[in-house]
Amino acid sequence: MKFSPFPSGLPIRFASALLAEAAALEDSLAITMPQSPSATLGSVKSCQTNTRPASWIPGGWPRHGTFRTGHALPKSLDCVSLPTCVVADGPFSLRGRNFMEMQQVRYFLALSNTLNFTRAAEECNVTQPALTRAIKTLEEELGGELLRRERQHSHLTELGRRMLPLLQQCYDAATSAKSLAKAVQSSDVAPLNVTISNSINIALLVSPFTELFRAYPGAHLKINRGSPAAVIDALKSGDVELAIAGPLGQAWDRLDVWPLFQEGIELAVNSDHPLARRNEADVALTQLAAEPVLSRIDWETSEELSRRLSEKGLTPRTAHEVETDQDLLALLEANAGVGFVSLTAPRSPNTRRLKLRDLEISRIVSVYAVAGRHRSAVATTLLNLLRSADWSPFGVSEPA
């Protein structure tokens, strides 16, 4: 959806159509667009003499002829020269013209349905003179009659018929925007952005998410995946409220950390691999000396695992590099090598897990947030659900 100078969520395609209709009636109706097609936010550059600079005000235009400051304007709408627009409330005059009000649109929609001023006034809960004045003002603004008044045979004019679907879309968009805003404020709609490390199996989070949706039926989750560095960047920038990942070290001193569980690191091999066909449930590090090892890119445990293996005299021979557990699993099924995985990583019937006989290594999975930063109610609820969850069915242990 592109930016639109029209308030209340009116899409730009509807606004353009409305402008096109009005332009056919009055050549002076125009919106000045710059040469650059960029739709990014920017500040007002310059305006022609017949235009007026405007700050981008989501949800409505200012009133009484002055624009508020402190808001960015889309570069695609640096200048505005609209003699006519639809606003949520209150008249706004520009170049001696009045902008139509949303109540005028509502009155017109009721009148187009009833084709009777008395019944339309009753439907809108206003007096007939007030509705008549509003319709007359709207007609003056659009430059022609919207309804042909002929006693028992009143009907919409050509202008009225062409304006009806556009103004209906405008009114519906405004109503939807108001309802959505109310729902967000009342927590009926509860947006929550969470980032999860590539090394976390999301199947672990089914139970906490289930409880979250039970507590917040309107919860709207946006889940991002990423490397440890991406997880930290998302928290720093405020793009997410919570993050779930393995050890992130001391990358940022403003991180609040709540350990969830501790899990071991195992060796995963293809079921047809010679190591898998043995009857033993573990493997000695010396048996891995000649094995091609699938390496994980930006895995939270990579440095610790490399250090511990080096202490045992083993320097793995890297065969292929992958970013996610799913990619690693695919290469394991292709028998492209062996790989180190966490206990809760996704499994496949075509692979087998083996314990490391000479090395005990594990990692702690935690939930992260930014210290001192406000958290929404839905984020706090998810945090508490994660901290109180029973992770033992996954074979993991309490954090040391």
C-alpha angles and dihedrals in degrees: 000000000000127000115271130195087220116094133226096049097298104164116235092242090059091046091049091051091049090050091049092053093049093043089060087060100040125021092204091070108099146136116219114225126190125235095249114088092206115131097190122119118268143145130272112281110182139321136212119248092258094052136068128219115245135191116226107255112184111216100018151354123264121258138241098029102297129104120221118236133221097064127105122239122219108251087229088065104039094145133029126205101168116148088184133039140146117249132184098238141350129028118275121196124211123173090350094306129115122230115229118253126230090241089060088055090050091050092049092050091051091047092049088054098047101027084209125101094208095051092042090053091050091049091051092042094236134114118271093242090054092051092045091052092048093051091046090052090049091050091051089050094051093042102241149044118294096188129035106219110216107150105246094006104054112152142168117273122230088265090050093051092050093046095046101078093041095050090044090056090047093051093045091051091050092049092048092049091051092048092049092049090050092048092051092049092049093046091244082123111037114181117200127179116203130175120208125194118247088243096060118096104225090208086078090066099054095100097048090045090050091054091046093054089048091055094040111029088178095052112137111199124199109190121193126190125210153136121283090266091051090050092055093045091052091053093046094050093048092239090130135029098207137025132193118204147127121267112328095182120210096321093132128014094209094069120116109209129199113183113221107181144334122237135183129241116239140182117252121200138170114270090241094051114114090241090057096050092062120097092233121103095210139046134217118236090235089065090062097056094099098032121110106237124211107228126214117223114225094355112165090228098046099097095043092047093048091049094049093046091049090053087056091051097254123127107183118227105234113224105170137357126225136171105213139043090240091057091047090051091051092054091046089055087051088054090236093146143302127292143198114236139170119257093251096046116123115282135211132202086231093062136060132212122224130188119235106247099198100034135056110195130158142164136219120232114210142176115238135201136164114268114242095010118125115253125204121241092253091051091050090050093052091047091054092046091052093048093049097042121119106236096173095099086069092060095250128127138227114280113269 
